[in-house]
Amino acid sequence: MTEFFGMSEDALWDRLPAASDSERPEILQVLGFRAVHREDWPAAIAFYSEALEGFQKIGCDADVEKCAHWIARCSGFMGDHDSAISHHEQVVKMRDERGPLDEFGAMTVDAIGCEHWDAGRHAQALPYFADAARLHHSNGSKKLSVDSARKWIQCIDRVGAWDQMAEAVSIILADSDQIGDHAAAHLGAARAMCHGAGPHSEMEERLKKARNLVHSHDDRELEVELALTEVMVLTSQGRRGQALRRALEAREVAKAAGTTYLQACLLLAAAALDVDRNPKQALELLEQAQAIAEATKDQQLADRASTMILETHENLNSNGGRKSGPKSLLPGRWAKSAGAAGSEVSQ
């Protein structure tokens, strides 16, 4: 293929009609590579797809894998997540047949998780990030293992798979020496303990460690995540008045930090904690969260906010104006610990 890389595109097109069965896919692969650099994703996919078929016919597995990889990448850039996943899976299967997955194989597993995540399929993304973190950890790729483990924690938060948090946290603490990573790990552990995944007695200690790390580290997003976790811990301890104040205080920090998802979660948490005392304000908070979710096209969050608004209206109407909050006002990470807040907040 080296000779083709040095040729102009016009020369490649001139060469293509007379190319042999082994030369044609090589030329197409180079044309695909040039299209990638132009960011012409449809053209790149077309070139790589035809090249892949040609390499399959002549039994050149290494180049089949390269073509599948680039088809996956270009499909992802175009938002065609299913095509990206299908071709990434082809790469993983080919590499798995040759033995244990190496670093590139683990990165491809992580890429499948990213495609599911970008498509809003957080539950499907979770096992891929988990596998990628484990593979990178066992391969000694520490930076990559931490990256995958932090994505794993994001999925755990979204879907409530709290029993997996301890393993994700242990990988981060073992493989990273960064303050931000350790803070995120301890915050994740504290959230899981709020849901019974781990000793409840250690929850405060984890939160204290995280708080000290966050305060020594300039990271606005972690500051907001700390506030959210504090709201969860306070709520789980029955200190709902304090939890509400903390959620309301942290809204502006979240807004300034530009952390839209965390900002929406704070709004939902505050609404859950305030609905009995001040249903009008709770509905305003819910509508703000809904607007954020819709603006960021976070369908899961938008659906949750809409459900919460309807439940609040229905409860108020069915009780003739008597305040009684919805059964569960919070998405994923918050549902259990604050679910009772709607009917108990008074302090």
Disulfide bonds with the S-S distance in Angstrom:
none
